Amino acid sequence: MNPLRERELLINRRHFFGRSAAGIGAAALGSLLNPNLFSAFGAQQDAGQSILGNPHFAPKAKRVIYLFMAGGPAQMDLLDYKPTLEKLHQTELPASVRNGQRITGMTSGQSAFPVVKSMFKFAQHGKSGAWVSELLPHIAGIADDIAIVKTVNTEAINHDPAITFIQTGFQQPGRPCMGSWLSYGLGTENKNLPAFVVMISNGKESDQPLYTRLWGAGFLPSEYQGVQFRGGGDPVLFLSNPPGIDATKRRRMLDGMAKLNAKQSETYQDPETATRIQQYEMAFRMQTSVPELVDVSNESQATLDLYGPDVKKLGSFAYNCLLARRMAERGTRFIQLYHRGWDQHGNLPKRLREQCKDTDQPSAALIQDLKSRGLLEDTLVIWGGEFGRTVYSQGKIEPENYGRDHHGRNYCIWMAGGGIKPGITYGETDDFCYNVVQNPAHIHDISATVLHCLGLNHEKLTYRFQGRDFRLTDIHGEVIKGILS
């Protein structure tokens, strides 16, 4: 075809409107690179201003650190003390309590559902008198700094839909996760680091997979997806220059790529092209910022001791918790730490001890460290998994060899910092630790509360996709006012 004729054919109605939108795209990119550029308030705005405008109201928190215990921690063995289970041990769970609950295929074939008590001792701690298991002595030490929510509930009972649900507000893949929503709504406070970072550590037995879509942007622009930091080698893949390429050469290459991408963007109006330009530039800036971030050698010995003996072990939960604090200092908006291995269908007493040994001290140290630096008051920390465990045993009840199945009707999380009331226990469950009897907290309510702490109305943080306005809480969710400070 004649190239001139081909060019003429490109100028059709759709292309006309696409070109008309180019000015809007340029304005959006300009506002991302310089949030004050198009502001009516100009330089009076804060550096971390949302790319959508101001938060809906004054926030208590500026950032979130989410400690996610993937697999489902057993609530009755950790944070929901049930002394009546001593008398009920090895008795049949009443049908009136189970009430026709949908159960997984792993226990659906059992002929009996024997109640199993917690094998661990509980004690009250702090001025709040919170009941905490002996498996969590360090978290017990911060009882007056945290809010324990005992009545979190979800409809999902299998790992993948349950993790997808609590992370994205929907059980099926394809929607943005919480970190992406916050990056979209609030932008970043540090142009040299990603707004949303993910780190993964493994327990002794970690067979449950975690998919990268859990920190994906879904239908939001891909610039809002999480960046995974690895536990060994380069923290971020392809961040280092290849042999023979120095910073000057890389800068020239990026400038050349930016020109080519700009031409591509002008022709096809694909917003992902602008995202690609930004990602290249972010990677260039991260070459300087990330090595300094992950180098913990300048931390005091007292700080290292606070996080425990594994703190210098790359990829450990302790090391990741320390990095989370360093990222919080530098303005990272959402920091997600996954710790795998909490799916105890068998050998629960041994495996649960191991998981708690990995995570108890670093989790408490993070709160203490943030608090000592004045960061806890504007950093929201969350600890919890995708669901809890059943009070009945999976398999025979033996001292060191029994398990608990998945349970979504009630389980525990704790929250601390930015906007959360410290030293409280919220909600109550029945004597079997099986059903909520007071103050339920659905996971949509948890998400709404997290957004509220960051100054966002969960009903107004929306994104139009395929003709519908979507949000993290879907069409549900209420802010849990009882845990707000």
Helices and strands as residue ranges (DSSP letters): H 3-10, H 13-20, H 22-33, G 42-44, E 63-70, G 75-77, H 85-88, H 95-98, E 122-125, E 130-133, H 137-140, G 143-145, E 146-153, H 159-168, H 178-186, E 196-202, G 212-215, G 222-224, E 227-229, H 247-268, H 271-294, H 301-307, H 317-329, E 334-340, H 348-372, G 376-378, E 379-384, E 388-394, E 403-407, E 411-417, E 424-426, E 428-429, E 436-438, E 441-442, H 443-453, E 463-465, E 468-470, G 481-483
